[in-house]
Amino acid sequence: MTIASILGAIVIGAVVGALGRLLLPGRQPIGWVLTVVVGIVAALIGTAIAQVLGVATTNGIDWIELVMQVVLAAVGVGLVASMRRSRV
């Protein structure tokens, strides 16, 4: 693993996490670090699911994979936000 791949994962995780967070109504009580972590995890899981389904390697932008990642990020942000709310 190179520095570039780690930075790329952080950037993609931030974008996927932010898009997932935008899908949820209202305010989520989590910070940007948790949003990025959830986005990275969602991106990895979404890519794995897309590979299993055979849609990960298409010409151009992999829209199906991106949609899976964003939906998973929205679910993840919702779960983390609900856990944070229950602690407070």
N, C-alpha and C positions, 0 to 999 in steps of 0.2 A: 504494500500500500504506500502510495506516494503522498507527498504534501498536497499536490494538485488534486488527487482523488478525494482526499479528506476535505479540502476546501470546497470542492465541487459538491460533495454530499451535504455539507453545511448550507451552501447556497440553495441547492435544490430542496433540502429539508425546510429551509426558511420560506421559500416560495410556496411549497406544497402545504406547509403548516398554516401560512397566512391565508391561502385560498380556502383551506378547510375551515379556518376560523371565521372567515367572511360568510360562509354558508349558514352558520349558526345564528339564530336571532338573539338579540340582547348582548349583554356584556359577560365575558368569561373571566373569572377571577384567577387567571394564570398569566404569568409573565411571558416575555418574548423568548426566554431561554427554554422554558417548557414547550412553547409553541414550536420552536425549532427542533427540539428533541422528538416531539410527537410527529412532526413532519418528516424527519429522517426515518423514523421507524415505519411510518405509513408508506414512504417512498420505497423502502426495502421490501416490505410485505407486498405492496402493489406490484412491484416489478416481478417478484417471485410468482405471484398469482398469474400475471400476464404471461410469463414464460411457460407455466403449466398449461395455460389455455392456448398457447401458441400465437399470441398477438403482440409479443414484446418486440419482435423484429420486423418492422414494416418500413416502407420507404417514407422518408420525411418524418414528421412529428408523430409519435405514437399516442394518438388521442385517447384510445381506449385505455392504455396503461396510465396516462395522466389522469383521466377521470377516476379510475380505480384508486389511485394514490390520493387524490383530493377528497374523495368520499371517505376513505379510510382515515385521513387526517381529521375530517369533520367528526367522525365517530370517536376518534382518539381524544380530540380536544374536548368533546362533550363529556367523555368519561372522566378525564383528568379534572375538568372543571367541576363536575358533580362530586368527585372525591374531595376536592378542595373546599367546596361549600359545606359538605357534611362535617368537616373538621372544625369549621369556624362556628 
